[in-house]
Amino acid sequence: MEQETTQKILSRHEKEMGIQIAEMEKYKWICSSQQGCDIGKSAYFDWIQKYGQKVRDWLESLSDEEIDRLYNAISERVKHYILEKAH
């Protein structure tokens, strides 16, 4: 059996989700560093409440090219997660 080599093409929405996840990861890292321990999922909920809508509005205002640039700059780990969940 041949292995399928088709690469998934991500929608703009999927790329925006990846960018948001990357920002949430940064926020968790910063908060955990300040606390001196891993604060876990609470950082994600805090980020969503404080920044979620503002970041979504900002991302929606950007061009497709800018979204691509931002998505390409996120970690490979987050990109892999988005690719697994895509479509």
N, C-alpha and C positions, 0 to 999 in steps of 0.2 A: 504494500500500500504506500502510495506517495504521500509525503507530508505536504500539507498546504502551506505555500509561502506567501499568500496574500497578506499584505499589511493593512491593518484597519486604518481607515481615514476618519479622524476625529471630527466631530461637529464643533462648532464654535462654543456651544454650551458645555460640552465635555472639556474643552480646553479651559474655559472659565472656571469650571469646577476644580480642575487641577491647580490652577493659580490660587484659588481660594484655599484649597487644602494645604498648599505650600505656605501660604500666609499663616494659616492656623498652626502649622508645625513650628514656624518661626516664633510665633507668640508663645506657644507651649514651652519652647526652649528658653526664651527670655524669662518667663514667669518661673519656671523650674530653677533656673540659675539664681534668680533673686531669692527664692525660698530655700535653696540649698538641697533640694530633692525633686524627684519627678512628681509633678502635681497631677499627672494623669489626665483623664478625659475632661475634668472640670475646666481645664484651659480652653478646650474646644467650645464648650457651652458658653463660657465667658466671652470668647472672641465673637461667637455668633451674636450674642446680645449686644456687645459694644460696637462691633465693626461690620457685621454681616451685611446689613442693608446698604451701608455706605459703600462698601467694596463692590457689591453687586451693581449698584447704580453707576459707580465709576467704570467698572468693566464694560457695562452696556454702552457707555459713552465713547469707548475706544474703537478705532478702526480694526478691521480683520488683521491687518498687517501688524498692528501693535499687540493684539492678542497673541498672534503667532510668536512675536519676539519675546513676550513675557512667558509664554508657555515653554518655549525652547530653553529658557533660562532656569526653569525649576529642576529639582533633583531628579535623577533617573529613577529613584525609588517611587516617587509620586507619579511620574510618567507611567511606570510599569503598572501601578495600581489603577490608573485611569484606563490604560489599554485593556487590562483584565476586565474592567467593569463596562467598557464601551459596548454599545449596541446590545 
